[in-house]
Amino acid sequence: MKKIVVKIGSSVIAPQGKIDEEKMDNIIQDIIQLEKKEIKTVVVSSGAIACGLNKLGWRKKPSDLASLQALASVGQINLMNIYRERFSQYNKVCAQILLTWDDFNDRKRYLNARNTINKVLQLGIIPIINENDTISNEEIKFGDNDRLSALVSDLLSADFLVILSDVDGLFSESGLVKVVKEIDEKIMGLAKRENKIFLSKGKSLKGKKGKQKKDSKSSPLRVTTGGMVTKLEAAKIATAAGIKTVIANGKVKGVISKAIKEEVGTLFLPTKIISKSRKRWIAFSKKIKGRVYIDEGAKEAILEKGKSLLAVGINKVEGEFVSGDSVEILDEKGEVIGCGIVNYSFNELKNLNGKRLEKEVVHRDNFVKKGVNYLK
């Protein structure tokens, strides 16, 4: 069963704070065509706050969390009703699934979420996933649905992640970047540049000779949470998990089908694949709660010999973590060498002074080395 995750941004289906039914119909028709080809589609959809604004007649989006959560609670119902009505025209049932960071951070909840979504897919139902904005606080929010879509892609071991926006993809000075093999600092620099250029309505990207590179079908990006930068951060997560990722213009008809055929947008190729599901969970889904600084001997044992981290190799610790949390591990120069799940709390480790402990601090099976794009 081929499985794809499609992230639909507010800039695509609700560019003016109101659902664009024509754009939504085009996307749903595309999904239906994929379903006929036995390609299962999971939708990660923004738009709840936009629906809430429209329902309550508010003209301006508030900035405080409580008001945004209130809007989301009103708008999520309306958003799902629109999806339900549209999919029912094709005799398809859709399901609402709301997730928070805690669902990814806790291993049992993580596995339960995966089982539930996979069962929904097996039943021929279209999952519509969103962050549970009404209960997420600032400390546990994903920050944007780009990142959520990448985590869902990894959760389900998807074949493809398609991130739909209102731009054609990632641009360099010479035009659209069609393929990216690795998301390095240079590529992230292009994303930051694109964010700045599209902040103002009516501006377009320019090539080396000053000619406009804006496609006639594109509209300026009205940055919501993070713009192109967060999309590339999502692509880093997905590609590190071995998932092809495309950022494409959601206003192009049949864009999802074209994206998985690599005909539109910017394609990000898979990079370093972590074969074990648990390691991917540690790398991408557990939040970093602290830091553990180690000596050179411990660093060599971990990186070159594949050993676990023992208490004798720890110089100092930072943060407020407990047993089972994820921490960054740094060498004597302060450079991150990886992350892992600790077996002890901050209070248990802060005054070691060379003491030995019964268990290893981080077992080698719970360690992911730097080079894999784990989340902070």
N, C-alpha and C positions, 0 to 999 in steps of 0.2 A: 504494500500500500504506500504510494507516494504521498508525502505529507508536506504541505507548505504553510507558512505563517504569513499573514498579510497584515501589516500595520497601516491603518487608515488615519491620517492626521486631520485635525480640525480644519486646517488650511485647505483641505481637499473637499470635505463634505459640509463644512460650515464656515466659509471664508468671511462672511459678514455677520457672524453670530447667529446665523439661522441655517438650518439644514437645507442644502441644495439637493432637492429630490432627484433632479436629472442626473447629477454626478453620482449619487448613491445608486440609482437604478442601473447606470452603466457598470458600476463595480459589481453589483449583485448579479447582473446578467453574465459577467465574466466569470464569477465564482460558480454559477450554475453550469456553465460550459465546461469548466474544469472538473466539476463533480461527475459530469457525464463521461469524462475520460478516466474516471476512478482516481482522480487526484483529490485527496481530502484537504480541505481548507479550514484553517483556524484564523479567525479574525480578531485582531487586537484593535479596538476602536476608541478613538477619542470622540469628543462631541457632547458629552454629558453637560458640561458647564455651558456650552453654547446653547444647548436645548433649554437649560434652566433660565438663561438670560432671556431667551425669546418667550418662554412660557410666562415669566413674571413681568415681562415688559421693561426690563432694565436696559438702559442704553450703554452703560459703562461697566466693564468687568471690574469687580472689587479686588483689592489686594490682600485683605486679611483672610486668614485660613478659614475661620468660622463661616464667613459669607460664601467663600468658594465651596465649602463642603455643603452648605445649605443649597446652593445652586445645583451642585452635582446630584444631591438627593432628589431634587425635583426633576432635573434633566435626564437622569439615567432611565427613569420610567418611560419618558417620552422617546428617548433614543431607542430603547428596546422595542417599543411599540412600532416605531418606523421600520426597524429591521424585521420584526415579526410580520407586519403587513406585506412588506416587499417580498420576503422569502415565501410566504404563503401563496403568493401568486403562481409559484412554481411547485407547489405542494411540498415545500421543504420546511422543516421545523428548525428553529434556532434556539439555543440555550444561553442564558446569561450566567457568566462565571466571573465573580469579582475577587480579586486577589490583593494581598498586602505583602510587604516585605517578610513578615513573620511566616507566611506560607512557604516562602523559599528558604528562610533562615533555619527553620526547624525541619530536620530530616524526615520525620514521620509525616508532617503536613505536606512536605514537598512531594513525597512519594504518593500520598493520597490524592493530591492535586493532579499528578500525572495519570494515575489510574482512572480518576473521574473523567478527565478530558479525553483520554483514549477510549473509554467506554462510550462517551457521547459520540465520538467519531465513528466507532463501530456500529452504532445504531443509525448512522446516516444523518445525524443531526449536526448543524453548523454551530460550533461554539463561538460566542461573542464575548470576548474577554476585555475587561477594563480594570483599572486599579480601583479598589474600594475606597474612593476618596472621602466618603462620609465618616470613616473611622480612622483613617491614616493621619498621624500627626507629622510634623516637620522632620522628626528624627527617623521615622520609619517609612517615609514616602519614597517611591522609586525616583521621583523627580520628573519623569516624563514617560510616555508610553513607548518611546523608541527603545529605551533600556528594557522595559517590561517585555516588549516583543522579542528581544534577543534572548532574555531569560526563558521565555515560554518556548522559543525555538530549541534551546538547549534541553529544556525539561522534556520535550517530546521527541528529541532527536530528529528534528525536521530535516527535510532535504533542501529546503529553500526558505529564505526569509526575504520578503519583498516589502520595503518601506516606501509607502506612497506619500509624496509631498506635493507642493505646488511649483517645484522646480524640476528641471529635467535630470538632475544628478549633480555630481561634483564637477566644478569647473576649474581649469587652470587658466593662465593668461592667454593660451592659444585656443581655448574652447572646452567642450565637454570631454571629461576624462572617461573613456569607455571601460577600461579594465584597470583594477588596482590589485597588484600581487601581494603587497604588504602595506599596512597602515602605519607608516613611520612619521617622524616629526614633520617632514616635508609635506606629506599628505594632510596631516592635521593642520598645518599652516594654511593650506588651500581652503580648508573648511572654515577656519577663523576669518579668512579674507572674505569668503562668500557670505558669511554672517553679516559682516560689516557693510558690504555692498548692498545687501538686500534689506537692510534695516529701514531704509527710506523708500517709501512708495514711489514707483516710477523709475527707479534706477535699475540698470542692467549690467551684466558682466561685460568687460571689454577685452578684446584680444590685444596682441602686441602692437598692432597698427591703429588701435583705438576704435576699431569697428565693433559694433554691438554684436554680442553673441547670444542675446536673448532670443529664445524661440518664440514665434508668434503665439503659440498656445500657452506660454508660460505667463505667470503673474508674479509680481514681487513677493518675496517671502515675508510674511508678517510673523516674525519670530514669536513663538508662544513660550515654550519653556527653554529650549536650547538651540533650535535651528539645526544647521548642518553639523555642528560639532557633536551634538548628542547622537545624531544619526551615525556618525563615524564611530563614536564610542560603542554604539550598539553593534555596528558591523564588526568591530574588533572582538567583541564577545562571541558573536555568532561564528565568525570565520575561525577563531581559535578552537571552537568546538567542531570544526569540520563542516560548517554549513555555508553554502554559497549565499551571498547576500546581494541584493540589488536595491539601489535607491533610484526611484523613477517618478515621473510626473503622473499623479493620480488623475489628472484631468484628461489624459489621453485615453480614448476608447479602447477597450481590450488590453489595458496596460499590464494586468497581471499575467495573462497568457503570453504577451510579448516579452515580459521581464524574464519569465522562466525559460524562454527560448533564447534569452540573451540578445534580444533585438532592440531594447531601449534601455535608457538609464545608464548608471555606472555600476558595473559588476565588480564585486569584491570576492576574490578567490580564497578558498580555505587555506589556512596557514598551518599552525601547529595543532595537530589533532590529539586530544587526550582521550584515550580509548575507554578508560574506566569511568563509569557514571559517577561514582562517589567523588573521584578527583575533580571532575567537572563541576560538581555541586560545590565543593570547597572553593574552587577557583572563581566561580561566577556568582554563586547565590548566597554565600555566607558573608555577612558584613564584617569588616575588620574592626575589632574592638580595642586593640592595643598594639604595643610594639615590644619585641624582645630583642635585645642587643647581645650578640654572642662574640666569643673570641675566635682567633684564626684557626685554632685546633678544631673547634666545633664546626666551623664553616667548611673546612676540608673534609671532615668526617661526613657531613651531610651531603655536600655537592659532589665530592669525588668518590666516596666510598658507599654512598647510599645508606648511611646510618641514621638512627633517630637522634633527636636533640636531647641531650642529658643536662641535668641541672648544673653540673660542674662547668659547663661551657658558657654559662650565662653571665654577662657583665652587669646588665641592669634591665629593668622593665618599665614600661609606661602604659598608662591607660587604666580603664576600669573594666576589667574582664573577669570572667569566672570560668570554671572548668567547662569545656565544651564550646567555648567561643573561639573565633578565628582571630589570629594576630599576624602582623607582619614580622618577619625575622630579618634583622639587619646586622651587618658586620661591624668591625671596629671603626671603619671609616664612615659609618652611617648610611651605607648603601644597602638597599633592599636586595636580599637574595631569594626571597620567596614568602609564602604565607602558609599557615597551618593551624590545626585545631589543638588547643592546649589542654592538658590534663589537670592543670592547677590554676588557681585564681591569682590575680595580681597580688593580693595580700600574702599568699603562700610563697610567692617568688621574690618579693621585693627585698627581703633581707637574707638572701641565701648565703652570701659570703663563702662560696666554695663548698657549701654543704651538698651532700648527696641525697637524693630522694628515691623512694621505692620504685616509682614508675618513671618512664621517660617523660619529658615535658611535652614534646611533640613526636608522636610515632611517625616513622618514615612513610607509612601508608596514608597518613593524614597531612602530608607536606606536598606543596606544589611550588616548584622553583620559579624564579623570575624568568620572564620570557613568555609566560602564559599571562593573558590579560585578565587577571582576577580583579575584582572590584574593591575599592576602598570604602 
